[in-house]
Amino acid sequence: MSTPCYLGATSPDSPHLVHARYVHFDGHPAVVLPTLAAIWARHAQHDAAALISAVLAHDWDHLDPDTIATTASAFAGPQAVPGVGTTVASTTDGVVDAPEPVTVFPLCHAGHLDVEWVYLIETDAARIGVHTSDGTRIATYHLTTCLDRASSGRGERACGSRSAAGAPR
């Protein structure tokens, strides 16, 4: 079963307005946070703005920092984006359709999106804000902590593990 989510960012001019992309598979914090940290480190070269650009380029079937150009999909249409993941794509008469536009919504209306999680990348501090399906912020994680398991002393669990209530710590 998939756990869809939205990944995106807000701008300083309108912090309540989210610009995001849909991710179909593996949207749980225990998967998304370390995956985003790896994409940030490898593909975006520790640049949070570059991470946002990469994420906002497409809707995603799934994110995977180990994706290479020759990664094949079992379906027609999805494209491999090296270092980021596999896109959601549709085809019309065998031709891949243009990507859908970025989804823009007020964070307070996130509940209308039918996803469990919304992740917002903060460029100023290279952090990820984790929001529940109703837009409530429940945690913030630094990308460095999610990437560097050894320095946290707690491994990946420090970045997106579940508590008894099912929310990340």
Backbone hydrogen bonds, N-H to C=O, Kabsch-Sander energy under -0.5 kcal/mol:
donor,donor_aa,acceptor,acceptor_aa,energy
5,C,23,V,-2.2
6,Y,117,W,-1.6
7,L,21,R,-2.5
8,G,119,Y,-2.3
9,A,19,H,-2.2
11,S,14,S,-0.7
11,S,17,L,-0.5
14,S,11,S,-0.7
17,L,14,S,-1.8
18,V,16,H,-0.6
18,V,105,F,-3.2
19,H,9,A,-2.7
20,A,18,V,-0.5
20,A,103,T,-3.1
21,R,7,L,-2.8
23,V,5,C,-2.7
24,H,60,W,-2.5
25,F,61,D,-2.6
27,G,3,T,-1.6
31,V,28,H,-2.0
32,V,28,H,-2.8
33,L,29,P,-1.8
35,T,31,V,-1.7
36,L,32,V,-3.2
37,A,33,L,-2.1
38,A,34,P,-2.1
39,I,35,T,-2.4
40,W,36,L,-2.9
41,A,37,A,-2.3
42,R,38,A,-2.8
43,H,39,I,-1.0
44,A,39,I,-2.4
46,H,40,W,-2.9
47,D,40,W,-0.6
47,D,44,A,-0.9
48,A,46,H,-0.6
51,L,47,D,-1.9
52,I,48,A,-2.3
53,S,49,A,-2.2
54,A,50,A,-2.3
55,V,51,L,-2.6
56,L,52,I,-2.7
57,A,54,A,-0.8
58,H,55,V,-0.9
60,W,22,Y,-3.5
61,D,86,T,-2.6
62,H,86,T,-1.5
64,D,84,V,-2.7
67,T,64,D,-1.9
71,T,68,I,-2.1
81,V,85,G,-3.3
83,G,67,T,-2.5
84,V,81,V,-2.6
85,G,81,V,-1.9
86,T,62,H,-2.3
87,T,79,Q,-2.6
88,V,59,D,-2.2
89,A,87,T,-0.6
92,T,95,V,-2.7
95,V,92,T,-1.7
97,D,90,S,-2.9
103,T,20,A,-2.3
105,F,18,V,-1.9
107,L,16,H,-2.8
109,H,106,P,-2.4
110,A,107,L,-1.8
112,H,109,H,-2.0
113,L,110,A,-2.1
114,D,111,G,-0.7
116,E,4,P,-1.2
117,W,4,P,-0.7
118,V,131,H,-2.3
119,Y,6,Y,-2.8
120,L,129,G,-2.5
121,I,8,G,-3.4
121,I,119,Y,-0.5
122,E,127,R,-3.2
123,T,121,I,-0.6
126,A,122,E,-0.9
127,R,122,E,-1.4
128,I,141,Y,-2.9
129,G,120,L,-3.1
130,V,128,I,-0.5
130,V,139,A,-3.0
131,H,118,V,-2.8
131,H,129,G,-0.6
132,T,136,T,-2.5
133,S,116,E,-0.7
135,G,132,T,-2.4
138,I,130,V,-2.8
139,A,130,V,-1.3
141,Y,128,I,-2.4
143,L,126,A,-2.6
146,C,142,H,-1.8
147,L,143,L,-1.7
148,D,144,T,-3.2
149,R,147,L,-1.3
152,S,148,D,-1.1
153,G,149,R,-1.0
155,G,149,R,-1.2
157,R,154,R,-0.7
158,A,155,G,-1.8
159,C,156,E,-2.4
160,G,158,A,-0.5
161,S,157,R,-1.2
163,S,167,A,-1.9
166,G,163,S,-2.0
169,R,161,S,-1.0
